């Protein structure tokens, strides 16, 4: 993609269903990553209680899709504040984990997208308003430059990972071996040439995914390889929600119109290509009882 | 309508499988959140454990994706029940999750939002047949509803005693989570814990059958959800709260769920990705600002990532990928240490009573 293409991407518009699904998935991931460390019984200092309650409320509202941009921003800010204000060792323990850092960055970036236009209470209210006023049904379309931002961030993350793994320490397999030995196995349990091979393989996958996601021909392979590789790594490495966050980032590279039509297809709408569905169609099919 | 005819109606009811499809996805994710790290592979595993782990990951992945759900869901239920009986994971939240998956195995939960449906649609497209229906028998939804009611019934019966209704049991729970060996004594705390205990007992009593009442359903669901979310934030109960809230879905009519989803997805416009909402194209200045934002944030992530890389070079290797299990145990250790700190406690008491 050249500079002209990037500039065009800043004006892109399209279906917001993909971003709606990503909002819901990210709120679950946030709950999975931050929910348990922030439960109140670990510590009941006033600032911690306030931060924890703010987090739970913001994530719940973000999940439901009420003022999604505002609450995505608030969630991200609460987590940044939690990382700054919480005392040691809790702050260090929470913030040191990569999957938590990633969720904060992605939540703040999601605030720049129209993620609340689909699958949200905001949309439900917009539909009710339109029906009451006799106006046409609001479309599930929005500006997608935020989606391009998420794609760029995902690429940056993969690029950083590739760069950080391109060193002798990683490529010797020593880091993988020591991570695996951490608490579950005795010395010598993971001897053999497979650790360097795995290290090289992971580096190659990250490098391929960094570049391959941006070309139509290699995109699907890169998505499958990146997602599959991280999900397989979860089986042996203690990486918590990181594989699911990687899958979330890879999902951003699926063309939004493909997601839109796939959902229509799963709902059994064969006429999706010919005629957009209206709210009246839905009501005709499901008369009020 | 007599009880017999109601029962027959419930057994013969058919409807959209979308609510079951959504429940399947949510429960599979919840199972991953609660159990996935416990089934990880390590060299100390015996062959049986390795087989159980393989069965867990295969069945839960198939269940999430909706491939062969009639096979994957019972398999996952068996694996989780093995965890309960064979591995001693007897926590109440795990038991509820096991039972939810076991009951879900009786439902056609793969009829919607699944790979099974995708293949059925592809087959229909190939043969130019009609679009396969999402309508399924819904008698098994009643089982999920029954599970929820039976949980409330058991907790309600368990709380029917003077120890709970006087607030003493809640005080013990609060002491276990917050105050160590100190009880929250005093008139205010005693009164508050008693009121809260009776309130929880009443809400659970009402929720046993109250969710069947159409008029009260939404209000009761809100009250129940608030109660469970409060429990989640206050006590160590893991996935129990979210599991219970998810089971409320069994009481929402499938027809209603389908209609809401259809309405939400109406008026979507065309597939070309072009705007149909008449949004004005952004000005060149806006375009430049956006480009600047994208490039600045991307470069910032790159810079932070690279900086961290150099910072961590000196750090301990095992600090790079700490497991969630280790994190949990660290928290638990911290809590245990605080509770077992008699010296501190004495000091605090002395400070409290000193002039």
Contacts between the chains, C-beta under 8 A, distances in Angstrom:
chain1	res1	chain2	res2	distance
A	6	B	291	6.5
A	6	B	294	8.0
A	7	B	287	6.1
A	7	B	291	6.3
A	10	B	282	7.3
A	10	B	287	4.7
A	10	B	290	4.3
A	10	B	291	5.3
A	10	B	294	7.4
A	11	B	281	5.9
A	11	B	282	5.6
A	11	B	287	6.0
A	12	B	273	7.7
A	13	B	273	7.5
A	13	B	274	6.8
A	13	B	275	3.9
A	13	B	279	6.3
A	14	B	273	3.8
A	14	B	274	7.3
A	14	B	275	7.5
A	15	B	268	6.7
A	15	B	269	7.1
A	15	B	273	6.7
A	17	B	265	7.8
A	17	B	268	7.4
A	28	B	29	6.5
A	32	B	33	5.3
A	35	B	232	7.8
A	36	B	238	7.6
A	36	B	328	7.1
A	37	B	327	7.0
A	37	B	331	7.0
A	39	B	232	7.1
A	39	B	233	5.8
A	39	B	234	7.6
A	39	B	235	7.9
A	39	B	236	7.1
A	40	B	233	5.4
A	40	B	234	5.6
A	41	B	177	3.9
A	41	B	178	5.9
A	41	B	234	6.5
A	41	B	235	6.4
A	41	B	236	6.4
A	41	B	335	7.5
A	42	B	331	5.7
A	42	B	334	7.2
A	42	B	335	6.4
A	44	B	178	6.4
A	52	B	233	6.8
A	53	B	233	7.3
A	56	B	229	7.2
A	56	B	233	5.9
A	60	B	229	7.6
A	93	B	322	7.8
A	93	B	327	6.3
A	93	B	330	6.4
A	96	B	319	6.5
A	96	B	322	7.1
A	97	B	322	6.4
A	97	B	327	7.5
A	98	B	321	7.8
A	105	B	301	6.4
A	109	B	297	6.8
A	112	B	293	7.3
A	118	B	264	7.3
A	119	B	264	6.2
A	123	B	264	5.9
A	124	B	260	7.7
A	124	B	263	7.8
A	124	B	264	6.6
A	127	B	263	6.0
A	127	B	264	7.4
A	127	B	266	7.6
A	136	B	267	7.3
A	137	B	266	5.8
A	137	B	267	3.3
A	138	B	267	6.8
A	138	B	277	7.1
A	139	B	267	5.8
A	139	B	268	6.8
A	139	B	269	4.6
A	139	B	275	7.8
A	139	B	276	5.1
A	139	B	277	4.2
A	140	B	265	7.5
A	140	B	267	7.2
A	140	B	268	4.8
A	140	B	269	6.8
A	141	B	269	5.5
A	141	B	275	5.2
A	141	B	276	6.0
A	141	B	277	4.8
A	141	B	279	7.5
A	142	B	277	7.9
A	142	B	279	7.8
A	143	B	279	6.9
A	143	B	282	7.4
A	145	B	290	4.8
A	145	B	294	7.2
A	148	B	294	6.3
A	149	B	293	6.9
A	149	B	294	4.7
A	149	B	297	6.5
A	149	B	298	7.8
A	152	B	294	5.4
A	152	B	295	7.7
A	152	B	297	7.5
A	152	B	298	4.2
A	153	B	297	6.5
A	153	B	298	6.0
A	153	B	301	5.6
A	155	B	298	7.4
A	156	B	298	4.8
A	156	B	299	7.8
A	156	B	301	4.2
A	156	B	302	4.7
A	156	B	305	7.0
A	157	B	301	6.5
A	157	B	305	7.0
A	159	B	302	6.5
A	159	B	305	8.0
A	160	B	301	7.2
A	160	B	302	6.0
A	160	B	305	3.0
A	160	B	306	6.2
A	160	B	309	7.2
A	161	B	305	7.7
A	163	B	305	7.7
A	163	B	306	6.5
A	163	B	309	6.9
A	164	B	305	7.1
A	164	B	306	7.7
A	164	B	309	4.2
A	175	B	317	6.2
A	175	B	320	7.4
A	178	B	317	5.1
A	178	B	318	6.6
A	179	B	317	7.3
A	179	B	318	7.1
A	179	B	320	7.2
A	179	B	321	5.3
A	180	B	42	7.7
A	182	B	318	5.0
A	182	B	321	8.0
A	182	B	323	7.8
A	183	B	323	8.0
A	183	B	326	7.0
A	184	B	42	4.1
A	184	B	43	7.4
A	184	B	44	6.4
A	185	B	42	6.0
A	185	B	43	4.5
A	185	B	44	6.3
A	189	B	43	4.3
A	190	B	43	7.2
A	234	B	36	7.2
A	234	B	40	7.6
A	235	B	40	6.2
A	235	B	41	5.4
A	235	B	53	7.9
A	235	B	57	6.6
A	236	B	40	6.6
A	236	B	41	5.3
A	236	B	42	7.7
A	237	B	321	6.4
A	238	B	37	7.0
A	238	B	40	7.2
A	238	B	321	6.0
A	238	B	322	7.1
A	238	B	323	2.8
A	238	B	324	7.1
A	238	B	325	6.8
A	238	B	326	7.1
A	239	B	321	5.9
A	239	B	323	7.8
A	240	B	37	7.5
A	240	B	323	6.7
A	240	B	324	4.3
A	241	B	324	7.8
A	255	B	273	7.3
A	256	B	273	6.3
A	257	B	271	5.0
A	257	B	272	6.5
A	257	B	273	4.1
A	260	B	268	6.2
A	260	B	271	6.2
A	261	B	271	4.7
A	263	B	265	6.6
A	264	B	265	7.2
A	264	B	268	6.9
A	265	B	121	6.2
A	266	B	112	7.2
A	266	B	113	6.2
A	266	B	117	6.0
A	266	B	118	7.1
A	266	B	121	7.4
A	267	B	134	8.0
A	267	B	261	7.4
A	267	B	262	7.1
A	267	B	265	6.4
A	268	B	121	7.7
A	268	B	131	4.4
A	268	B	132	7.5
A	268	B	133	7.6
A	268	B	134	6.5
A	270	B	131	5.6
A	272	B	268	7.9
A	272	B	271	6.9
A	273	B	271	6.4
A	276	B	267	6.2
A	276	B	268	5.9
A	276	B	269	5.4
A	276	B	270	6.4
A	276	B	276	7.5
A	277	B	262	7.9
A	277	B	265	7.0
A	277	B	266	4.9
A	277	B	267	6.6
A	277	B	268	6.5
A	278	B	266	5.6
A	278	B	267	5.5
A	279	B	263	5.7
A	279	B	266	4.3
A	279	B	267	6.1
A	281	B	262	7.8
A	281	B	266	6.4
A	282	B	259	6.6
A	282	B	262	3.8
A	282	B	263	4.7
A	282	B	266	4.9
A	283	B	263	7.6
A	285	B	259	7.9
A	285	B	262	6.6
A	286	B	255	6.5
A	286	B	258	6.6
A	286	B	259	3.9
A	286	B	262	6.6
A	289	B	255	7.4
